Amino acid sequence: MDRTEQDRLNALLKYAIAGTPPEPNFDRVTLVGAKVFGSAFCTLNLVEAERLWIKSRHGIDVEVLPRSMSFCDHTIRGSDVMVVPDATLDPRFADSAIVAGAPNIRFYAGAPLETPDGHRIGTLCLLDPTRPRDFTAEEAVVLRNLAATAMELIEARSQNIRLSDLTRQISHQANHDALTGLANRRELLARCDGIRAEAARGEYLALLYIDLDGFKAVNDTRGHLTGDELLVQVAARLREGLRDSDCLARIGGDEFVVVLRGDERIIERAEMIAARLIQRLGEPFLIRGHVVGIGASVGVAVDSARSAGLEDMLKRADTMLYKVKSSGKNNFMFWTENGAGTGSRAQ
């Protein structure tokens, strides 16, 4: 494959259009093409390495052809409209399967789809199985302009996809922690609001407020690069064992939150998760060639999912977290909806 053809295929690939479902904008182009020129068939085609893929078609029910038997393979080699008045008399096409057999194409006219960079990625073409015909210079101008319009639609489609991707990236960055990729406080609030809005009777939330013990010492002695890598590894351990319905967020330098959703057994699950997290975060970390040790303290608040407010649950869990920190760390304590604080030592 020569460099020019590879560049053309790369240009086609960037548009991410081959193999996609029908779209009204392109179907209108082929409808107009068929009606304006009085042609039985009108197709909008993308020429891949080995096949002709038909993005839109009017009057014919074919989606893919081998590139070798298509007229369009010849069309993209030139910059202007290619016309074949009678394919049965043209030695390039007379023996082609689509000429000698069904659909028995006689007439063809095609204009290349040319990108702003000059790559001809496909064609807009007219085909007729009923009769040979002439194609005037004025008709060629109209077909060339209709093909340019189709290319503008492809370009606009690509721009819209890029804009949508950029919008999603910006939204993700606004709602997620850049270092760990976890949800941030804003995203945590939005998810909790969504849970509260859809929660059924008898559903509960448990909020685990996690603060790392000894992180500041690691950051001060080993440096911020080690501290950042430690936070990334902490986030990975926190993800372990969580369900899709659970939410994990980083809301401060070394502060994380896990929100669990469940039935009346939520306290038992929260206790199990809290104990496991403390155990996992207490295991050594290997970072930049050094073994690093930290711990974790956890305050837990439990409330009805329908009435739970994130800020209130954070305050309650923070109260229990303070009690854990004051009583020796490496532990978890509960605040239930009854307001009673209960504690349990992680094993």
C-alpha positions as CSV (number, residue, x, y, z in Angstrom):
1,M,0.0,0.0,0.0
2,D,1.5,3.4,-1.0
3,R,1.7,6.3,1.4
4,T,-1.0,8.3,-0.4
5,E,-3.5,5.5,0.0
6,Q,-2.6,5.0,3.6
7,D,-3.0,8.7,4.3
8,R,-6.5,8.5,2.6
9,L,-7.5,5.6,4.7
10,N,-6.3,7.3,7.9
11,A,-8.4,10.4,6.9
12,L,-11.4,8.2,6.5
13,L,-10.8,6.5,9.8
14,K,-10.7,9.9,11.6
15,Y,-14.3,10.6,10.6
16,A,-15.5,7.4,12.5
17,I,-18.4,7.0,10.1
18,A,-17.9,3.7,8.3
19,G,-20.2,1.0,9.7
20,T,-22.5,3.4,11.4
21,P,-26.3,3.2,11.2
22,P,-28.4,5.3,8.7
23,E,-28.8,9.0,9.4
24,P,-31.5,11.2,8.1
25,N,-29.2,14.0,6.9
26,F,-27.4,11.6,4.5
27,D,-30.6,9.8,3.4
28,R,-32.0,13.2,2.3
29,V,-28.9,13.7,0.1
30,T,-29.4,10.4,-1.8
31,L,-33.1,11.1,-2.1
32,V,-32.5,14.5,-3.6
33,G,-29.8,13.0,-5.9
34,A,-32.1,10.4,-7.2
35,K,-35.0,12.8,-7.8
36,V,-33.1,15.6,-9.3
37,F,-31.3,13.4,-11.8
38,G,-34.1,11.0,-12.4
39,S,-31.8,8.1,-11.5
40,A,-33.0,4.7,-10.3
41,F,-30.3,4.5,-7.6
42,C,-28.3,7.1,-5.6
43,T,-25.7,6.1,-3.0
44,L,-23.3,7.8,-0.7
45,N,-20.2,5.6,-0.4
46,L,-17.1,5.3,1.7
47,V,-14.2,3.6,0.1
48,E,-12.2,1.4,2.6
49,A,-9.1,-0.7,1.9
50,E,-11.0,-3.7,0.6
51,R,-14.6,-2.8,0.4
52,L,-17.1,-0.1,-0.6
53,W,-19.4,0.7,2.4
54,I,-22.6,2.4,1.5
55,K,-23.6,4.9,4.2
56,S,-26.8,6.0,2.5
57,R,-28.7,4.5,-0.5
58,H,-31.9,5.3,-2.4
59,G,-33.6,2.7,-4.6
60,I,-31.1,-0.1,-3.9
61,D,-30.7,-2.5,-1.0
62,V,-27.0,-3.1,-0.9
63,E,-24.8,-2.1,2.0
64,V,-21.3,-3.5,1.1
65,L,-19.5,-4.2,-2.2
66,P,-15.9,-5.5,-2.8
67,R,-13.9,-2.4,-3.7
68,S,-12.5,-4.2,-6.7
69,M,-15.9,-4.4,-8.5
70,S,-17.0,-0.9,-7.8
71,F,-17.1,2.1,-10.1
72,C,-16.2,4.3,-7.1
73,D,-12.7,2.8,-6.8
74,H,-12.0,4.6,-10.1
75,T,-13.8,7.8,-9.2
76,I,-11.6,8.5,-6.1
77,R,-8.5,8.3,-8.3
78,G,-9.6,11.6,-10.0
79,S,-10.8,14.9,-8.7
80,D,-13.8,15.4,-10.9
81,V,-17.0,13.7,-11.8
82,M,-16.6,10.4,-13.5
83,V,-19.2,9.4,-16.0
84,V,-19.8,6.0,-17.6
85,P,-22.6,6.4,-20.2
86,D,-22.9,2.6,-20.9
87,A,-21.0,0.2,-18.6
88,T,-21.7,-2.7,-20.9
89,L,-19.5,-1.0,-23.6
90,D,-16.7,0.1,-21.2
91,P,-13.9,-2.5,-21.0
92,R,-13.1,-1.4,-17.4
93,F,-16.6,-2.5,-16.2
94,A,-18.3,-4.7,-18.8
95,D,-17.3,-7.9,-17.0
96,S,-18.0,-6.6,-13.5
97,A,-20.5,-8.7,-11.5
98,I,-22.8,-5.8,-11.0
99,V,-22.9,-5.0,-14.7
100,A,-22.9,-8.5,-16.2
101,G,-25.3,-9.7,-13.4
102,A,-27.8,-8.2,-11.0
103,P,-28.4,-5.3,-10.7
104,N,-27.1,-5.0,-14.3
105,I,-25.8,-1.4,-14.0
106,R,-25.7,0.4,-17.3
107,F,-25.2,4.1,-16.4
108,Y,-22.9,5.5,-13.7
109,A,-21.9,9.0,-12.6
110,G,-20.0,9.7,-9.4
111,A,-18.3,12.6,-7.7
112,P,-15.6,12.2,-5.1
113,L,-16.1,13.2,-1.4
114,E,-13.0,15.3,-0.8
115,T,-11.9,16.3,2.7
116,P,-10.6,19.8,3.4
117,D,-7.1,18.2,3.3
118,G,-7.6,16.9,-0.2
119,H,-8.2,13.2,0.6
120,R,-11.0,11.5,-1.4
121,I,-12.6,9.2,1.1
122,G,-15.7,8.2,-0.9
123,T,-18.2,9.1,-3.5
124,L,-21.8,10.3,-4.2
125,C,-22.9,8.4,-7.2
126,L,-25.9,7.8,-9.5
127,L,-26.6,4.4,-11.1
128,D,-29.2,3.2,-13.5
129,P,-29.8,-0.4,-14.6
130,T,-32.5,0.5,-17.2
131,R,-30.6,2.4,-19.9
132,P,-27.4,4.1,-20.9
133,R,-27.6,7.9,-20.9
134,D,-25.6,11.0,-21.4
135,F,-24.6,13.3,-18.6
136,T,-24.3,17.0,-19.3
137,A,-21.6,19.4,-18.0
138,E,-24.4,21.3,-16.1
139,E,-25.5,18.0,-14.5
140,A,-21.9,17.3,-13.5
141,V,-21.7,20.7,-11.8
142,V,-24.9,19.9,-9.8
143,L,-23.6,16.5,-8.8
144,R,-20.2,17.9,-7.8
145,N,-21.9,20.5,-5.5
146,L,-24.2,17.9,-4.0
147,A,-21.2,15.7,-3.2
148,A,-19.5,18.8,-1.6
149,T,-22.7,19.2,0.5
150,A,-22.5,15.6,1.6
151,M,-18.9,16.1,2.6
152,E,-19.8,19.1,4.6
153,L,-22.3,17.0,6.4
154,I,-19.7,14.4,7.2
155,E,-17.4,17.1,8.4
156,A,-20.1,18.6,10.6
157,R,-20.9,15.2,12.0
158,S,-17.2,14.7,12.9
159,Q,-17.1,18.2,14.5
160,N,-20.2,17.4,16.6
161,I,-18.7,14.1,17.8
162,R,-15.5,15.9,18.8
163,L,-17.5,18.6,20.5
164,S,-19.5,15.9,22.4
165,D,-16.3,14.1,23.4
166,L,-14.8,17.4,24.6
167,T,-18.0,18.3,26.6
168,R,-17.9,14.9,28.3
169,Q,-14.2,15.3,29.1
170,I,-14.8,18.7,30.6
171,S,-17.8,17.4,32.6
172,H,-15.7,14.5,33.9
173,Q,-12.8,16.8,34.9
174,A,-15.3,19.1,36.7
175,N,-16.8,16.2,38.7
176,H,-13.8,14.0,39.3
177,D,-10.5,14.2,41.2
178,A,-7.7,14.7,38.7
179,L,-5.2,12.6,40.6
180,T,-7.2,9.5,41.5
181,G,-10.0,9.7,39.0
182,L,-12.5,9.3,41.8
183,A,-15.7,11.4,42.1
184,N,-15.2,14.7,43.8
185,R,-17.5,16.4,46.3
186,R,-19.7,17.9,43.6
187,E,-20.2,14.5,41.9
188,L,-20.8,12.8,45.3
189,L,-23.5,15.4,46.1
190,A,-25.2,14.9,42.7
191,R,-25.2,11.1,43.1
192,C,-26.6,11.2,46.6
193,D,-29.3,13.6,45.4
194,G,-30.2,11.1,42.6
195,I,-30.3,8.2,45.1
196,R,-32.6,10.2,47.4
197,A,-34.9,11.1,44.5
198,E,-35.4,7.5,43.4
199,A,-35.1,5.7,46.7
200,A,-37.8,3.2,47.7
201,R,-39.3,2.8,51.2
202,G,-37.0,0.7,53.3
203,E,-33.8,1.8,51.6
204,Y,-30.8,3.1,53.6
205,L,-27.5,4.9,53.0
206,A,-24.3,4.4,54.9
207,L,-21.6,7.0,54.5
208,L,-18.1,6.0,55.5
209,Y,-15.8,9.0,56.1
210,I,-12.2,7.8,55.8
211,D,-9.2,9.8,56.9
212,L,-5.7,8.4,56.4
213,D,-3.5,8.0,59.5
214,G,0.1,9.0,59.0
215,F,-0.3,10.3,55.5
216,K,1.2,13.8,56.4
217,A,4.3,12.2,57.7
218,V,4.8,10.2,54.5
219,N,4.2,13.3,52.4
220,D,6.7,15.4,54.5
221,T,9.5,12.8,54.6
222,R,9.2,11.2,51.2
223,G,7.9,14.1,49.2
224,H,4.8,15.0,47.2
225,L,5.4,12.6,44.4
226,T,5.4,9.7,46.8
227,G,2.4,11.2,48.5
228,D,0.5,11.4,45.2
229,E,1.4,7.8,44.3
230,L,0.2,6.7,47.7
231,L,-3.1,8.4,47.2
232,V,-3.5,6.7,43.8
233,Q,-2.8,3.3,45.4
234,V,-5.2,4.0,48.3
235,A,-7.9,4.8,45.8
236,A,-7.3,1.5,44.1
237,R,-7.6,-0.4,47.4
238,L,-10.7,1.5,48.4
239,R,-12.4,0.4,45.1
240,E,-12.0,-3.3,46.0
241,G,-15.2,-5.1,47.0
242,L,-17.5,-2.1,46.2
243,R,-20.7,-2.6,44.1
244,D,-21.7,-0.6,41.0
245,S,-24.4,1.1,43.2
246,D,-21.8,2.3,45.7
247,C,-20.0,5.6,45.4
248,L,-16.4,6.3,46.2
249,A,-15.1,9.9,46.3
250,R,-12.1,11.9,47.3
251,I,-13.2,15.1,49.1
252,G,-10.0,16.3,50.5
253,G,-6.2,15.9,50.6
254,D,-6.3,12.5,52.4
255,E,-10.0,12.2,53.0
256,F,-12.3,9.8,51.1
257,V,-16.0,8.9,51.3
258,V,-17.7,5.7,50.5
259,V,-21.5,5.7,50.2
260,L,-23.3,2.4,50.4
261,R,-26.9,1.8,49.4
262,G,-29.0,-1.1,50.8
263,D,-31.8,-2.4,52.9
264,E,-32.1,-2.8,56.7
265,R,-28.9,-4.9,56.6
266,I,-26.9,-1.8,55.6
267,I,-25.2,-1.5,59.1
268,E,-23.8,-5.0,58.9
269,R,-22.4,-4.4,55.4
270,A,-21.0,-1.0,56.4
271,E,-19.3,-2.6,59.4
272,M,-17.8,-5.3,57.1
273,I,-16.6,-2.7,54.5
274,A,-15.2,-0.4,57.2
275,A,-13.2,-3.2,58.8
276,R,-11.9,-4.5,55.5
277,L,-10.8,-1.0,54.4
278,I,-8.9,-0.4,57.6
279,Q,-7.3,-3.8,57.2
280,R,-6.3,-3.2,53.5
281,L,-5.0,0.3,54.1
282,G,-3.0,-0.9,57.0
283,E,-1.1,-3.3,54.7
284,P,2.3,-2.0,53.4
285,F,2.5,0.0,50.2
286,L,5.5,-0.2,47.8
287,I,6.1,3.2,46.3
288,R,9.1,4.4,44.3
289,G,11.2,1.6,45.7
290,H,10.2,2.3,49.4
291,V,7.8,0.4,51.7
292,V,5.3,2.9,53.1
293,G,2.9,2.3,56.0
294,I,-0.2,4.2,56.9
295,G,-3.5,3.5,58.6
296,A,-7.1,4.7,58.4
297,S,-9.8,6.0,60.7
298,V,-13.4,5.8,59.7
299,G,-16.6,7.5,60.9
300,V,-19.8,6.1,59.7
301,A,-23.3,7.6,59.4
302,V,-26.5,5.7,58.5
303,D,-29.8,7.2,57.5
304,S,-32.9,6.5,55.4
305,A,-32.1,6.9,51.8
306,R,-35.2,9.1,51.3
307,S,-34.3,11.6,53.9
308,A,-30.5,11.4,53.9
309,G,-28.8,14.7,53.1
310,L,-25.1,14.5,52.2
311,E,-23.9,17.4,54.3
312,D,-25.8,16.2,57.4
313,M,-24.4,12.7,57.0
314,L,-20.9,14.1,56.5
315,K,-21.1,16.1,59.7
316,R,-22.3,13.1,61.6
317,A,-19.7,10.8,60.2
318,D,-17.0,13.5,60.8
319,T,-18.1,13.6,64.4
320,M,-17.6,9.9,64.7
321,L,-14.3,10.2,62.8
322,Y,-13.1,12.7,65.4
323,K,-14.0,10.3,68.2
324,V,-12.0,7.6,66.5
325,K,-9.0,9.9,66.1
326,S,-9.2,10.9,69.7
327,S,-9.4,7.4,71.0
328,G,-6.4,5.8,69.2
329,K,-7.1,5.8,65.5
330,N,-7.2,2.7,63.2
331,N,-10.9,2.1,64.1
332,F,-14.4,2.9,63.0
333,M,-17.5,4.2,64.8
334,F,-21.1,4.6,63.9
335,W,-23.7,7.3,64.0
336,T,-27.2,5.8,63.3
337,E,-30.4,7.7,62.4
338,N,-31.4,7.4,66.1
339,G,-28.4,9.6,67.0
340,A,-26.7,6.9,69.1
341,G,-23.0,6.5,68.6
342,T,-21.6,3.0,68.7
343,G,-18.0,1.9,68.1
344,S,-16.3,-1.2,67.0
345,R,-12.6,-2.0,66.7
346,A,-11.5,-3.3,63.3
347,Q,-9.9,-6.7,63.5
